[in-house]
Structure formats: C-alpha cells, structure tokens
Amino acid sequence: MEQQQESKILRLPKVKETVGLGKSAIYAMIKEGKFPKPIKIGVRASGWLDTDIRRWLAARPTLPDGNDDCDEK
C-alpha cells in the first residue's frame, strides 16, 4: 500500500530560506522555467508546494566535492 505524503504550502519567505535564493532570483528562474511556479492560494496570495521545492532541490546539480557554493576562496 502506497503512503501518500501531505503537501504543505510554503510562502515566499520560507521558500527563500529553504533554497537560499532571493526573491529576484526565484522569479527570474520561474520566468526561465527553471524553478517551480507558485500556486494561487487567495486573491492576493500565492505559495509553493513543499513537495515541488524538495523535488527541485533534489534535482539541483552540485559541484563535484558536494558543495554547491560557487564562490572561490
């Protein structure tokens, strides 16, 4: 029997914290089709399904050493 996981809706501040990107970067990536689109949850409110964000994070490439920080020191 399959176990279904309940999805939660994440608002922008939580999405920014979770993925480590700012608002402008997130919306630019949405426009490019590289980030999940938000869903409408009200007249003036939207959010992202946590399952979509987790799936995006899991598919995100990392550097060979496993560190996704691109800044050289």
Biopython code that builds the backbone (N, CA, C, O; Angstrom):
import numpy as np
from Bio.PDB.StructureBuilder import StructureBuilder

atoms = [
    (1, "MET", "N", (0.835, -1.179, 0.000)),
    (1, "MET", "CA", (0.000, 0.000, 0.000)),
    (1, "MET", "C", (0.883, 1.246, 0.000)),
    (1, "MET", "O", (1.799, 1.362, 0.814)),
    (2, "GLU", "N", (0.608, 2.170, -0.907)),
    (2, "GLU", "CA", (1.403, 3.394, -1.011)),
    (2, "GLU", "C", (1.040, 4.368, 0.089)),
    (2, "GLU", "O", (-0.127, 4.536, 0.444)),
    (3, "GLN", "N", (2.083, 5.010, 0.621)),
    (3, "GLN", "CA", (1.863, 6.023, 1.640)),
    (3, "GLN", "C", (1.945, 7.392, 0.975)),
    (3, "GLN", "O", (2.966, 7.737, 0.379)),
    (4, "GLN", "N", (0.873, 8.169, 1.076)),
    (4, "GLN", "CA", (0.865, 9.498, 0.485)),
    (4, "GLN", "C", (1.350, 10.497, 1.522)),
    (4, "GLN", "O", (0.959, 10.450, 2.689)),
    (5, "GLN", "N", (2.207, 11.399, 1.073)),
    (5, "GLN", "CA", (2.731, 12.428, 1.946)),
    (5, "GLN", "C", (1.924, 13.696, 1.742)),
    (5, "GLN", "O", (1.709, 14.129, 0.610)),
    (6, "GLU", "N", (1.480, 14.286, 2.834)),
    (6, "GLU", "CA", (0.682, 15.502, 2.749)),
    (6, "GLU", "C", (1.572, 16.681, 2.374)),
    (6, "GLU", "O", (2.627, 16.891, 2.974)),
    (7, "SER", "N", (1.141, 17.442, 1.384)),
    (7, "SER", "CA", (1.898, 18.619, 0.956)),
    (7, "SER", "C", (1.492, 19.826, 1.787)),
    (7, "SER", "O", (0.333, 19.987, 2.169)),
    (8, "LYS", "N", (2.477, 20.659, 2.051)),
    (8, "LYS", "CA", (2.230, 21.926, 2.727)),
    (8, "LYS", "C", (2.516, 23.036, 1.735)),
    (8, "LYS", "O", (3.279, 22.855, 0.786)),
    (9, "ILE", "N", (1.904, 24.175, 1.958)),
    (9, "ILE", "CA", (2.154, 25.332, 1.108)),
    (9, "ILE", "C", (3.154, 26.232, 1.814)),
    (9, "ILE", "O", (2.961, 26.622, 2.965)),
    (10, "LEU", "N", (4.226, 26.555, 1.100)),
    (10, "LEU", "CA", (5.260, 27.428, 1.634)),
    (10, "LEU", "C", (5.104, 28.812, 1.028)),
    (10, "LEU", "O", (4.935, 28.951, -0.183)),
    (11, "ARG", "N", (5.161, 29.823, 1.861)),
    (11, "ARG", "CA", (5.115, 31.198, 1.377)),
    (11, "ARG", "C", (6.535, 31.635, 1.015)),
    (11, "ARG", "O", (7.499, 30.957, 1.372)),
    (12, "LEU", "N", (6.670, 32.757, 0.313)),
    (12, "LEU", "CA", (7.942, 33.206, -0.221)),
    (12, "LEU", "C", (9.074, 33.282, 0.810)),
    (12, "LEU", "O", (10.173, 32.813, 0.513)),
    (13, "PRO", "N", (8.863, 33.849, 2.007)),
    (13, "PRO", "CA", (9.987, 33.903, 2.961)),
    (13, "PRO", "C", (10.563, 32.522, 3.296)),
    (13, "PRO", "O", (11.777, 32.372, 3.430)),
    (14, "LYS", "N", (9.700, 31.524, 3.430)),
    (14, "LYS", "CA", (10.164, 30.166, 3.742)),
    (14, "LYS", "C", (10.854, 29.543, 2.531)),
    (14, "LYS", "O", (11.841, 28.823, 2.684)),
    (15, "VAL", "N", (10.345, 29.814, 1.334)),
    (15, "VAL", "CA", (10.975, 29.302, 0.115)),
    (15, "VAL", "C", (12.382, 29.899, -0.018)),
    (15, "VAL", "O", (13.337, 29.180, -0.313)),
    (16, "LYS", "N", (12.506, 31.213, 0.200)),
    (16, "LYS", "CA", (13.815, 31.878, 0.123)),
    (16, "LYS", "C", (14.785, 31.252, 1.120)),
    (16, "LYS", "O", (15.937, 30.980, 0.781)),
    (17, "GLU", "N", (14.328, 31.025, 2.337)),
    (17, "GLU", "CA", (15.169, 30.420, 3.370)),
    (17, "GLU", "C", (15.568, 28.989, 2.996)),
    (17, "GLU", "O", (16.712, 28.585, 3.203)),
    (18, "THR", "N", (14.631, 28.236, 2.450)),
    (18, "THR", "CA", (14.864, 26.833, 2.116)),
    (18, "THR", "C", (15.851, 26.665, 0.963)),
    (18, "THR", "O", (16.738, 25.813, 1.024)),
    (19, "VAL", "N", (15.699, 27.472, -0.086)),
    (19, "VAL", "CA", (16.540, 27.286, -1.270)),
    (19, "VAL", "C", (17.780, 28.166, -1.277)),
    (19, "VAL", "O", (18.700, 27.941, -2.063)),
    (20, "GLY", "N", (17.810, 29.166, -0.406)),
    (20, "GLY", "CA", (18.985, 30.033, -0.333)),
    (20, "GLY", "C", (19.094, 31.031, -1.468)),
    (20, "GLY", "O", (20.191, 31.472, -1.812)),
    (21, "LEU", "N", (17.962, 31.387, -2.049)),
    (21, "LEU", "CA", (17.938, 32.369, -3.132)),
    (21, "LEU", "C", (17.043, 33.532, -2.737)),
    (21, "LEU", "O", (16.174, 33.385, -1.878)),
    (22, "GLY", "N", (17.247, 34.669, -3.349)),
    (22, "GLY", "CA", (16.422, 35.837, -3.099)),
    (22, "GLY", "C", (15.203, 35.864, -4.004)),
    (22, "GLY", "O", (15.073, 35.061, -4.928)),
    (23, "LYS", "N", (14.323, 36.796, -3.722)),
    (23, "LYS", "CA", (13.074, 36.938, -4.469)),
    (23, "LYS", "C", (13.326, 37.143, -5.962)),
    (23, "LYS", "O", (12.689, 36.493, -6.791)),
    (24, "SER", "N", (14.244, 38.037, -6.308)),
    (24, "SER", "CA", (14.516, 38.325, -7.725)),
    (24, "SER", "C", (15.038, 37.092, -8.456)),
    (24, "SER", "O", (14.632, 36.816, -9.585)),
    (25, "ALA", "N", (15.935, 36.357, -7.813)),
    (25, "ALA", "CA", (16.491, 35.153, -8.442)),
    (25, "ALA", "C", (15.411, 34.092, -8.634)),
    (25, "ALA", "O", (15.351, 33.441, -9.677)),
    (26, "ILE", "N", (14.563, 33.923, -7.630)),
    (26, "ILE", "CA", (13.487, 32.927, -7.729)),
    (26, "ILE", "C", (12.559, 33.272, -8.890)),
    (26, "ILE", "O", (12.251, 32.406, -9.709)),
    (27, "TYR", "N", (12.110, 34.521, -8.970)),
    (27, "TYR", "CA", (11.174, 34.888, -10.037)),
    (27, "TYR", "C", (11.832, 34.891, -11.417)),
    (27, "TYR", "O", (11.165, 34.618, -12.414)),
    (28, "ALA", "N", (13.124, 35.194, -11.489)),
    (28, "ALA", "CA", (13.839, 35.101, -12.774)),
    (28, "ALA", "C", (13.906, 33.645, -13.224)),
    (28, "ALA", "O", (13.728, 33.347, -14.405)),
    (29, "MET", "N", (14.163, 32.743, -12.283)),
    (29, "MET", "CA", (14.234, 31.319, -12.632)),
    (29, "MET", "C", (12.858, 30.774, -13.009)),
    (29, "MET", "O", (12.763, 29.902, -13.873)),
    (30, "ILE", "N", (11.791, 31.269, -12.379)),
    (30, "ILE", "CA", (10.435, 30.862, -12.761)),
    (30, "ILE", "C", (10.179, 31.270, -14.204)),
    (30, "ILE", "O", (9.644, 30.490, -14.992)),
    (31, "LYS", "N", (10.562, 32.498, -14.549)),
    (31, "LYS", "CA", (10.365, 33.007, -15.914)),
    (31, "LYS", "C", (11.117, 32.166, -16.936)),
    (31, "LYS", "O", (10.645, 31.971, -18.056)),
    (32, "GLU", "N", (12.307, 31.660, -16.540)),
    (32, "GLU", "CA", (13.119, 30.820, -17.424)),
    (32, "GLU", "C", (12.674, 29.357, -17.414)),
    (32, "GLU", "O", (13.211, 28.541, -18.163)),
    (33, "GLY", "N", (11.709, 29.025, -16.582)),
    (33, "GLY", "CA", (11.239, 27.643, -16.483)),
    (33, "GLY", "C", (12.170, 26.748, -15.685)),
    (33, "GLY", "O", (12.136, 25.527, -15.837)),
    (34, "LYS", "N", (13.005, 27.342, -14.834)),
    (34, "LYS", "CA", (13.997, 26.582, -14.066)),
    (34, "LYS", "C", (13.640, 26.452, -12.592)),
    (34, "LYS", "O", (14.435, 25.925, -11.814)),
    (35, "PHE", "N", (12.462, 26.920, -12.190)),
    (35, "PHE", "CA", (12.025, 26.857, -10.801)),
    (35, "PHE", "C", (10.517, 26.649, -10.803)),
    (35, "PHE", "O", (9.829, 27.171, -11.680)),
    (36, "PRO", "N", (9.988, 25.898, -9.841)),
    (36, "PRO", "CA", (8.535, 25.655, -9.826)),
    (36, "PRO", "C", (7.722, 26.947, -9.727)),
    (36, "PRO", "O", (8.112, 27.895, -9.045)),
    (37, "LYS", "N", (6.605, 26.958, -10.411)),
    (37, "LYS", "CA", (5.705, 28.110, -10.359)),
    (37, "LYS", "C", (4.890, 28.054, -9.068)),
    (37, "LYS", "O", (4.535, 26.975, -8.595)),
    (38, "PRO", "N", (4.597, 29.230, -8.502)),
    (38, "PRO", "CA", (3.745, 29.242, -7.310)),
    (38, "PRO", "C", (2.299, 28.949, -7.691)),
    (38, "PRO", "O", (1.908, 29.060, -8.853)),
    (39, "ILE", "N", (1.514, 28.572, -6.678)),
    (39, "ILE", "CA", (0.083, 28.353, -6.886)),
    (39, "ILE", "C", (-0.676, 29.448, -6.152)),
    (39, "ILE", "O", (-0.224, 29.937, -5.117)),
    (40, "LYS", "N", (-1.816, 29.828, -6.684)),
    (40, "LYS", "CA", (-2.652, 30.840, -6.034)),
    (40, "LYS", "C", (-3.370, 30.204, -4.848)),
    (40, "LYS", "O", (-3.973, 29.137, -4.968)),
    (41, "ILE", "N", (-3.296, 30.878, -3.702)),
    (41, "ILE", "CA", (-3.994, 30.385, -2.518)),
    (41, "ILE", "C", (-5.009, 31.415, -2.020)),
    (41, "ILE", "O", (-5.664, 31.209, -0.999)),
    (42, "GLY", "N", (-5.128, 32.493, -2.730)),
    (42, "GLY", "CA", (-6.076, 33.547, -2.379)),
    (42, "GLY", "C", (-6.038, 34.617, -3.439)),
    (42, "GLY", "O", (-5.308, 34.497, -4.423)),
    (43, "VAL", "N", (-6.817, 35.662, -3.249)),
    (43, "VAL", "CA", (-6.880, 36.751, -4.219)),
    (43, "VAL", "C", (-5.515, 37.409, -4.383)),
    (43, "VAL", "O", (-5.085, 37.690, -5.502)),
    (44, "ARG", "N", (-4.831, 37.655, -3.257)),
    (44, "ARG", "CA", (-3.531, 38.327, -3.303)),
    (44, "ARG", "C", (-2.436, 37.497, -2.648)),
    (44, "ARG", "O", (-1.460, 38.044, -2.134)),
    (45, "ALA", "N", (-2.594, 36.190, -2.667)),
    (45, "ALA", "CA", (-1.611, 35.328, -2.007)),
    (45, "ALA", "C", (-1.271, 34.130, -2.879)),
    (45, "ALA", "O", (-2.126, 33.570, -3.565)),
    (46, "SER", "N", (-0.012, 33.758, -2.835)),
    (46, "SER", "CA", (0.428, 32.559, -3.541)),
    (46, "SER", "C", (1.500, 31.872, -2.708)),
    (46, "SER", "O", (2.059, 32.457, -1.780)),
    (47, "GLY", "N", (1.771, 30.636, -3.054)),
    (47, "GLY", "CA", (2.778, 29.868, -2.343)),
    (47, "GLY", "C", (3.217, 28.697, -3.192)),
    (47, "GLY", "O", (2.708, 28.494, -4.295)),
    (48, "TRP", "N", (4.151, 27.935, -2.687)),
    (48, "TRP", "CA", (4.695, 26.784, -3.387)),
    (48, "TRP", "C", (4.410, 25.524, -2.589)),
    (48, "TRP", "O", (4.430, 25.542, -1.358)),
    (49, "LEU", "N", (4.145, 24.433, -3.292)),
    (49, "LEU", "CA", (4.011, 23.153, -2.609)),
    (49, "LEU", "C", (5.393, 22.726, -2.137)),
    (49, "LEU", "O", (6.356, 22.780, -2.901)),
    (50, "ASP", "N", (5.493, 22.303, -0.884)),
    (50, "ASP", "CA", (6.793, 21.892, -0.360)),
    (50, "ASP", "C", (7.361, 20.709, -1.134)),
    (50, "ASP", "O", (8.579, 20.561, -1.237)),
    (51, "THR", "N", (6.487, 19.866, -1.676)),
    (51, "THR", "CA", (6.967, 18.733, -2.470)),
    (51, "THR", "C", (7.655, 19.213, -3.747)),
    (51, "THR", "O", (8.650, 18.624, -4.172)),
    (52, "ASP", "N", (7.136, 20.273, -4.360)),
    (52, "ASP", "CA", (7.765, 20.835, -5.562)),
    (52, "ASP", "C", (9.137, 21.409, -5.231)),
    (52, "ASP", "O", (10.084, 21.245, -6.000)),
    (53, "ILE", "N", (9.244, 22.086, -4.084)),
    (53, "ILE", "CA", (10.521, 22.679, -3.679)),
    (53, "ILE", "C", (11.525, 21.582, -3.342)),
    (53, "ILE", "O", (12.687, 21.668, -3.740)),
    (54, "ARG", "N", (11.098, 20.560, -2.619)),
    (54, "ARG", "CA", (12.013, 19.451, -2.289)),
    (54, "ARG", "C", (12.491, 18.728, -3.548)),
    (54, "ARG", "O", (13.659, 18.354, -3.651)),
    (55, "ARG", "N", (11.577, 18.536, -4.505)),
    (55, "ARG", "CA", (11.942, 17.879, -5.764)),
    (55, "ARG", "C", (12.955, 18.731, -6.538)),
    (55, "ARG", "O", (13.902, 18.197, -7.116)),
    (56, "TRP", "N", (12.757, 20.059, -6.549)),
    (56, "TRP", "CA", (13.684, 20.962, -7.237)),
    (56, "TRP", "C", (15.054, 20.910, -6.569)),
    (56, "TRP", "O", (16.072, 20.850, -7.258)),
    (57, "LEU", "N", (15.093, 20.932, -5.252)),
    (57, "LEU", "CA", (16.368, 20.864, -4.526)),
    (57, "LEU", "C", (17.097, 19.552, -4.809)),
    (57, "LEU", "O", (18.316, 19.541, -4.985)),
    (58, "ALA", "N", (16.358, 18.456, -4.852)),
    (58, "ALA", "CA", (16.971, 17.146, -5.089)),
    (58, "ALA", "C", (17.559, 17.052, -6.498)),
    (58, "ALA", "O", (18.556, 16.362, -6.708)),
    (59, "ALA", "N", (16.952, 17.738, -7.452)),
    (59, "ALA", "CA", (17.410, 17.683, -8.844)),
    (59, "ALA", "C", (18.501, 18.704, -9.135)),
    (59, "ALA", "O", (19.128, 18.662, -10.194)),
    (60, "ARG", "N", (18.730, 19.617, -8.204)),
    (60, "ARG", "CA", (19.702, 20.694, -8.412)),
    (60, "ARG", "C", (21.121, 20.132, -8.428)),
    (60, "ARG", "O", (21.516, 19.425, -7.501)),
    (61, "PRO", "N", (21.888, 20.440, -9.470)),
    (61, "PRO", "CA", (23.259, 19.917, -9.543)),
    (61, "PRO", "C", (24.150, 20.546, -8.476)),
    (61, "PRO", "O", (23.950, 21.691, -8.072)),
    (62, "THR", "N", (25.128, 19.779, -8.035)),
    (62, "THR", "CA", (26.111, 20.275, -7.079)),
    (62, "THR", "C", (27.501, 20.145, -7.690)),
    (62, "THR", "O", (27.691, 19.433, -8.675)),
    (63, "LEU", "N", (28.448, 20.824, -7.109)),
    (63, "LEU", "CA", (29.833, 20.725, -7.555)),
    (63, "LEU", "C", (30.375, 19.347, -7.199)),
    (63, "LEU", "O", (29.826, 18.686, -6.318)),
    (64, "PRO", "N", (31.445, 18.897, -7.865)),
    (64, "PRO", "CA", (31.971, 17.550, -7.624)),
    (64, "PRO", "C", (32.300, 17.250, -6.162)),
    (64, "PRO", "O", (32.179, 16.100, -5.740)),
    (65, "ASP", "N", (32.711, 18.245, -5.377)),
    (65, "ASP", "CA", (33.031, 17.984, -3.980)),
    (65, "ASP", "C", (31.786, 17.956, -3.100)),
    (65, "ASP", "O", (31.889, 17.842, -1.879)),
    (66, "GLY", "N", (30.612, 18.060, -3.719)),
    (66, "GLY", "CA", (29.351, 18.029, -2.976)),
    (66, "GLY", "C", (28.945, 19.379, -2.428)),
    (66, "GLY", "O", (27.881, 19.510, -1.824)),
    (67, "ASN", "N", (29.767, 20.370, -2.627)),
    (67, "ASN", "CA", (29.485, 21.724, -2.141)),
    (67, "ASN", "C", (28.857, 22.511, -3.273)),
    (67, "ASN", "O", (29.434, 22.595, -4.357)),
    (68, "ASP", "N", (27.685, 23.091, -3.047)),
    (68, "ASP", "CA", (27.041, 23.869, -4.115)),
    (68, "ASP", "C", (27.351, 25.353, -4.019)),
    (68, "ASP", "O", (26.690, 26.169, -4.661)),
    (69, "ASP", "N", (28.361, 25.713, -3.216)),
    (69, "ASP", "CA", (28.795, 27.099, -3.099)),
    (69, "ASP", "C", (29.809, 27.366, -4.211)),
    (69, "ASP", "O", (30.883, 26.765, -4.239)),
    (70, "CYS", "N", (29.464, 28.258, -5.115)),
    (70, "CYS", "CA", (30.302, 28.500, -6.294)),
    (70, "CYS", "C", (31.386, 29.542, -6.048)),
    (70, "CYS", "O", (32.211, 29.767, -6.933)),
    (71, "ASP", "N", (31.419, 30.182, -4.898)),
    (71, "ASP", "CA", (32.429, 31.192, -4.621)),
    (71, "ASP", "C", (33.763, 30.534, -4.304)),
    (71, "ASP", "O", (33.859, 29.640, -3.464)),
    (72, "GLU", "N", (34.796, 31.011, -5.009)),
    (72, "GLU", "CA", (36.147, 30.514, -4.719)),
    (72, "GLU", "C", (36.736, 31.318, -3.584)),
    (72, "GLU", "O", (36.489, 32.517, -3.459)),
    (73, "LYS", "N", (37.526, 30.642, -2.748)),
    (73, "LYS", "CA", (38.135, 31.321, -1.615)),
    (73, "LYS", "C", (39.605, 31.445, -1.787)),
    (73, "LYS", "O", (40.284, 31.995, -0.920)),
]
sb = StructureBuilder()
sb.init_structure("model")
sb.init_model(0)
sb.init_chain("A")
sb.init_seg("    ")
for serial, (resi, resn, name, xyz) in enumerate(atoms, 1):
    if name == "N":
        sb.init_residue(resn, " ", resi, " ")
    sb.init_atom(name, np.array(xyz, "f"), 0.0, 1.0, " ", f" {name:<3s}", serial, name[0])
structure = sb.get_structure()
